């Protein structure tokens, strides 16, 4: 803290001005920034409407909740579990289809 104060004192002694003071060109006045337009930093309130056009439409609250969850990468263990379940299901469906085809071929023979 003392070092920061001594640096400020040295700058003042050397004639340095604050950023706001030297940000303007020679002869220009620096205007203070009014941040009243920013408002509060809360969540934006969007009214609920039923959109029935061909463009973007309302998402179900369950979808919006799912989109707010953290993303899973393709190497995360939960994602790998999901992929294993999918491939097991596809393997069963393919096996059942080939079994049905074999049964139909046997019945035709």
N, C-alpha and C positions, 0 to 999 in steps of 0.2 A: 504494500500500500504506500509506504514511504517512497519507494522507487518510482511509482506511478506519479505521485505528487511532485517529486523533484523533476521528473521529465516534463511535466506540464509547466512547472515554473521556468525551466530552461527554455522551453519553446516560447513561452510568453516573453521572456527576457530577450529572446532573439527576434521578436517581432512576428512570430508565426500566429496566424489567425485560425479560427476553427474552420472545419470543412464547410459549414454553411456560409461562413463569411467569404471564403475564397472560391466557392463553387460558381458564383456568377462572374460574368465578364466585367471588365473595368467599366465602371459607371452604371452597372445594372444592380438592381436591388433584389435580394433573395426573399422570395415570398414564403411564408410559413405554410406547410402542407396541412390541409384540413382533411382529417380522416373520418369525418362524420358519415361518409357514404359507405364505409365498411360495415356498419351495423354490428350486430352481435355475432359471435363465432359459434352459433348453435347450428343444428342440423336444419337444412332447408326444408320448409314445409311445402309439400306438393299436394294439391287437392286430388282426391280420388275421382277419376272420371272413367266412364265406360267408353273405350275407343273401339269403334266398329268399322273403321276404314281399312283399306288395303295396306296401310303403312305400319309402322311400329304400333303394337297394341299393349295393353296392360299385361303385366306378368302376375301370376298367382303369388300370394304372399309366401307360400312354401318355396317357390323358385327364388324369390328375392332373398329369403333367409339363407338358402343354400349358396347363393352367390356371395353372401357376406362372409362365408367361412373361409379359412385359409386354404390355399390351393395345395393339391397333392402333386408332387413330381412323379415322373415315370419310374424313379428308382426308390420311392418311399415304400416301406413294407406294407402299409394298408393298400396301396395301389397294386403291388405285386399279388396280394391276396385276391383282390378283385379280378385281376387278369387270370389267375389260376382257376377261380370259380367259373369264369367265362369259358376258358378253354376246356374245362371238364364238361360243361354243359354242351359245348359244340361237339366234343368227342362222343358224348352219349347220343346226341342227335344224329351224327354221322353213322354211328354204329347201328342205331335203330333203323335208319334208312337202308343201310346195306343189308341188315337182317330181313327187312320187309321185302327188299328186292330179291334176296335169296329164297325167301318163302314163296314169293310169286313165281319165280323161275321153277321151283320144285313142283309147285301145283300145276304149272303148265306142262310139265314134262310127263 
